[in-house]
Amino acid sequence: MYLVRKTYISPATEVAELINENYHLLLFLEHLNIDFLVYDKTVKQVCEENNIDVNVFIVLGNLYNGLFPNKEEIHSLKDIQLIILFLRNSHLYYKNEVYPKILNYISILREHNTSNDIALIERFFTDYFNEVVEHMEYEDKIVFPYFTQLLDNTQDTDSDFSVKGYREHHSDIEVKLSDLKNLLLKHIVIKNEHTTRRKFLHTLFELEYDLGIHSSIEEKILLPLIENIEKEHSNG
C-alpha cells in the first residue's frame, strides 16, 4: 500500500483530515454510500448521520491506511450486512468504472501500435476480466445471498454450500493483474503513447491496491465472521 502517513482511525478523528492524508478513503466512503461533504465532522458523527456501524467503519477504513485489525476487533463487528454492502458496491466499481477505463486505454494503444504485443495485452486482459466478472457474479448471486440468509436465519438447511467449500475455491484475482502490470513494465514495447501507458499503469496500481483490501475483507474478516455463525447454527 502506497502510503506515507498511517493515522489510526478512531471515533473522534475528523473525516476530512483522514481524506487529506489518504485520498483512497474517498472510494471507501463511496462503497459505504456516504457523501463526501463531511464538513468538520468526526467519524462518530458521520456514522451516526448515515446509520453506519462505527466499528465497521473503523476496521475497514484502517485497512485503507495499511492497518490490519486484530482478532478482537474483527469479532467485535456486528453489522455483517454492511460489510456485504461494501463488497457489493466495490464489485460495481470494478465492473462499471475501472475495467471499462482499462479497456479504453488498450483501445487507444491499439490504434497507434500494430505490434502483436498490444493484441497480447488485449487477450490477456480480456481473459482476466472475464474471470473477475465470473468471480464477482458468483459472489453476488450465490455467496452473499447465502450469507444474508444465514444472518436472517432463513438459510435452507438442505443447502450444500458452506464457507469452507467457498474458501477452498476462492480465487486470487490480484495475481494475474500483477502479471499484466509487469508485462507493461518489463516486456511490452509501446511507441509514442507514453502518456497512455502511464495512465494505464496508474490505473492498474490503483486497482491492485483496492483489490488487495477487497480480498483482505473477504478472506480475513467476512469469512471468519460467517464461519462463526455457521458453527453457532450447527450447535444450536
Wavefront OBJ file of the C-alpha trace (Angstrom):
o trace
v 0.000 0.000 0.000
v 1.437 3.303 -1.107
v 1.037 5.488 1.970
v 3.361 7.938 3.672
v 1.283 8.545 6.784
v -0.739 5.969 8.700
v -3.270 7.545 11.015
v -5.240 5.094 13.127
v -8.899 5.926 12.610
v -10.879 6.416 15.813
v -14.417 7.698 16.542
v -13.052 11.170 17.348
v -10.986 11.536 14.157
v -12.171 14.194 11.705
v -13.096 12.535 8.412
v -11.858 15.448 6.268
v -8.398 15.151 7.838
v -8.334 11.442 7.019
v -9.203 12.122 3.382
v -6.499 14.790 3.127
v -3.955 12.247 4.384
v -5.188 9.397 2.186
v -7.423 10.161 -0.791
v -8.186 6.445 -1.238
v -10.693 6.912 1.571
v -12.958 8.728 -0.899
v -13.563 5.384 -2.555
v -14.029 3.806 0.855
v -16.779 6.334 1.697
v -18.436 5.755 -1.663
v -18.570 1.992 -1.065
v -20.428 2.757 2.179
v -22.823 5.159 0.377
v -21.519 8.125 2.402
v -21.500 11.631 0.903
v -18.051 13.234 0.580
v -19.265 16.533 2.055
v -18.199 15.797 5.621
v -17.546 19.328 6.920
v -15.573 19.137 10.200
v -17.459 16.082 11.432
v -15.849 13.217 13.258
v -16.047 9.566 12.305
v -18.647 9.028 15.032
v -20.813 11.904 13.784
v -20.649 10.795 10.138
v -21.508 7.228 11.110
v -24.467 8.318 13.250
v -25.851 10.516 10.463
v -25.547 7.722 7.902
v -26.681 4.892 10.183
v -23.277 3.226 9.810
v -21.782 0.900 12.428
v -18.792 2.861 13.700
v -16.773 -0.307 14.389
v -17.185 -1.494 10.808
v -16.199 1.970 9.560
v -13.056 1.969 11.693
v -11.933 -1.567 10.849
v -12.486 -1.243 7.089
v -11.195 2.326 6.985
v -7.989 1.394 8.761
v -7.307 -1.199 6.070
v -7.021 1.717 3.629
v -4.387 3.167 5.976
v -2.453 -0.094 5.947
v -3.554 -1.099 9.451
v -4.995 -4.590 9.867
v -7.369 -5.336 12.771
v -6.635 -7.872 15.484
v -8.947 -10.834 16.158
v -10.741 -8.997 18.946
v -11.570 -6.086 16.638
v -12.775 -8.442 13.902
v -15.055 -10.413 16.194
v -16.498 -7.196 17.633
v -18.116 -6.450 14.263
v -21.878 -6.961 14.383
v -23.183 -5.386 11.177
v -22.075 -8.054 8.708
v -24.677 -6.879 6.194
v -22.808 -3.572 5.993
v -19.614 -5.433 5.078
v -21.506 -7.297 2.350
v -22.910 -3.988 1.051
v -19.378 -2.586 0.930
v -18.170 -5.572 -1.109
v -21.157 -5.446 -3.482
v -20.530 -1.744 -4.139
v -16.859 -2.443 -4.810
v -17.907 -5.042 -7.403
v -19.972 -2.383 -9.185
v -16.991 -0.041 -9.100
v -14.711 -2.627 -10.724
v -17.205 -3.685 -13.390
v -18.716 -0.314 -14.277
v -15.789 2.068 -13.834
v -12.323 0.549 -13.596
v -12.418 -2.212 -16.175
v -14.072 -0.075 -18.917
v -11.360 2.538 -18.279
v -8.633 -0.069 -18.783
v -10.281 -1.369 -21.949
v -10.319 2.198 -23.260
v -6.563 2.549 -22.652
v -5.941 -0.697 -24.516
v -8.083 0.553 -27.395
v -6.029 3.766 -27.623
v -2.779 1.802 -27.615
v -4.076 -0.487 -30.347
v -4.967 2.493 -32.550
v -1.360 3.719 -32.542
v 0.539 0.433 -32.330
v 0.150 -2.507 -34.680
v 2.514 -4.882 -32.888
v 1.391 -8.278 -31.679
v 2.285 -7.145 -28.165
v -0.825 -4.947 -27.963
v -3.003 -7.835 -29.120
v -1.361 -9.949 -26.414
v -2.239 -7.389 -23.752
v -5.804 -7.210 -25.011
v -6.264 -11.003 -24.945
v -4.592 -11.247 -21.536
v -6.787 -8.558 -20.020
v -9.991 -9.827 -21.649
v -9.391 -13.302 -20.210
v -8.592 -11.777 -16.831
v -11.647 -9.512 -16.916
v -13.967 -12.423 -17.778
v -12.538 -14.404 -14.865
v -13.038 -11.498 -12.477
v -16.623 -10.910 -13.613
v -17.389 -14.602 -13.155
v -15.853 -14.464 -9.670
v -17.854 -11.386 -8.642
v -21.142 -12.624 -10.106
v -20.725 -15.900 -8.217
v -20.307 -13.934 -5.008
v -23.205 -11.569 -5.767
v -25.640 -14.305 -6.823
v -24.620 -17.290 -4.681
v -22.243 -16.413 -1.839
v -23.654 -13.143 -0.489
v -27.308 -14.310 -0.632
v -26.260 -17.409 1.336
v -24.554 -15.190 3.918
v -27.658 -12.991 4.141
v -29.953 -15.992 4.617
v -27.645 -17.290 7.303
v -27.756 -13.955 9.105
v -31.559 -13.816 8.795
v -31.990 -17.446 9.901
v -33.704 -18.231 6.594
v -30.949 -20.384 5.131
v -32.074 -23.658 3.504
v -30.961 -26.477 5.784
v -30.574 -28.751 2.735
v -28.052 -26.415 1.116
v -24.678 -27.998 0.426
v -22.968 -24.591 0.322
v -20.548 -23.714 3.095
v -17.867 -21.158 3.834
v -15.283 -23.940 3.973
v -16.128 -25.039 0.432
v -16.149 -21.453 -0.785
v -12.804 -20.716 0.865
v -11.206 -23.694 -0.909
v -12.335 -22.374 -4.289
v -11.826 -18.674 -3.613
v -9.626 -17.404 -6.429
v -6.876 -14.834 -6.029
v -7.858 -12.248 -8.652
v -4.880 -9.998 -7.941
v -2.199 -12.384 -9.262
v -2.959 -12.002 -12.966
v -3.288 -8.258 -12.509
v 0.269 -8.175 -11.210
v 1.351 -10.189 -14.261
v -0.255 -7.642 -16.583
v 1.435 -4.776 -14.768
v 4.815 -6.475 -15.131
v 4.227 -7.089 -18.830
v 3.876 -3.335 -19.309
v 6.876 -2.547 -17.128
v 9.314 -5.176 -18.367
v 8.409 -6.621 -21.743
v 5.925 -4.736 -23.935
v 7.271 -2.104 -26.337
v 4.813 0.756 -26.930
v 5.801 3.572 -29.260
v 4.750 7.195 -28.778
v 1.871 6.599 -26.342
v 3.844 7.196 -23.142
v 1.035 9.193 -21.529
v -1.495 6.424 -22.154
v 0.923 3.810 -20.813
v 1.400 5.902 -17.677
v -2.367 6.291 -17.172
v -2.838 2.579 -17.845
v -0.207 1.620 -15.274
v -1.514 4.108 -12.736
v -4.978 2.568 -13.024
v -3.520 -0.925 -12.598
v -1.636 0.131 -9.459
v -4.780 1.745 -8.030
v -6.813 -1.355 -8.838
v -4.187 -3.642 -7.322
v -4.264 -1.564 -4.133
v -8.048 -1.708 -3.862
v -8.312 -5.395 -4.778
v -5.803 -6.206 -2.046
v -8.062 -4.550 0.525
v -11.124 -6.191 -1.022
v -9.593 -9.651 -0.691
v -8.478 -8.976 2.890
v -12.026 -8.009 3.841
v -13.425 -11.169 2.275
v -10.863 -13.667 3.483
v -9.678 -12.261 6.823
v -12.815 -10.530 8.107
v -16.058 -11.638 6.451
v -15.368 -15.365 6.128
v -14.256 -15.849 9.772
v -17.374 -13.994 10.950
v -19.633 -16.152 8.779
v -17.853 -19.330 9.858
v -18.611 -18.469 13.495
v -22.292 -18.053 12.637
v -22.306 -21.389 10.800
v -20.863 -23.038 13.901
v -23.472 -21.399 16.116
v -26.252 -22.682 13.849
v -24.829 -26.193 13.721
v -24.502 -26.265 17.523
v -27.827 -24.581 18.091
l 1 2 3 4 5 6 7 8 9 10 11 12 13 14 15 16 17 18 19 20 21 22 23 24 25 26 27 28 29 30 31 32 33 34 35 36 37 38 39 40 41 42 43 44 45 46 47 48 49 50 51 52 53 54 55 56 57 58 59 60 61 62 63 64 65 66 67 68 69 70 71 72 73 74 75 76 77 78 79 80 81 82 83 84 85 86 87 88 89 90 91 92 93 94 95 96 97 98 99 100 101 102 103 104 105 106 107 108 109 110 111 112 113 114 115 116 117 118 119 120 121 122 123 124 125 126 127 128 129 130 131 132 133 134 135 136 137 138 139 140 141 142 143 144 145 146 147 148 149 150 151 152 153 154 155 156 157 158 159 160 161 162 163 164 165 166 167 168 169 170 171 172 173 174 175 176 177 178 179 180 181 182 183 184 185 186 187 188 189 190 191 192 193 194 195 196 197 198 199 200 201 202 203 204 205 206 207 208 209 210 211 212 213 214 215 216 217 218 219 220 221 222 223 224 225 226 227 228 229 230 231 232 233 234 235 236
